[in-house]
Amino acid sequence: MSPVSYQTIKLSKGKHTSPEDGACVMELASMLAGEPFTDHPASVCPVIGSYLRSYNDSIDERRRQSLYEYASKVVDSRASRRVQEARAERLTEWAEEMQRTRRTWFVRSPLRALTRLRKPPIDAVGSYAVHAIPKHTNETHAAVLTLVDELLAIGVRDERISARVIAARAHALDVV
């Protein structure tokens, strides 16, 4: 039997001890990044990582296989604390939008509704957002993937702005 690689591995639920046992989307990202096999790769934004880990475990096999592309997209997505907080804020907003689509979300359990009003910690916001999805459908799956792209763009946009600011400052110093 040939060794398991990022090209032959099948995405599956849960945490795995090695690629031979399977991999979740974040474990695949660690392989693609050349890091030790883990579901918390150092090169991945913790906010996006928590979201994809939780989402990976909540969907069916067919939808899970479509996460391959996102394993590679999230490599090197780790950014500053400010970017992580912006991503967490957007993820929280999205989860609240999903909650509002449930007509009876407050009626079902006032206590649960009140706990939803509290802002989740940055490392748990991904799980919070996934639990806000009322039902996994093709539409919600597409919305999740679009949201991941949006979260990744938050960091790119900030890096471009930072690069422009640095270049402008350097130019100003050259002029003086």
Secondary structure, DSSP 4 states (H G I P E B T S, - for coil): -PPP-TTT--B-SS--SSGGG-B-HHHHHHHHTT--S-SS-TTS-HHHHHHHHHHHHHS-HHHHHTTHHHHHHTTT----HHHHHHHHHHHHHHHHHHHHTSTTHHHH-HHHHHHHHSPPPTTTHHHHHHHT-SS--HHHHHHHHHHHHHHHHHHHHHHHHHHHHHHHHHHHHHH-
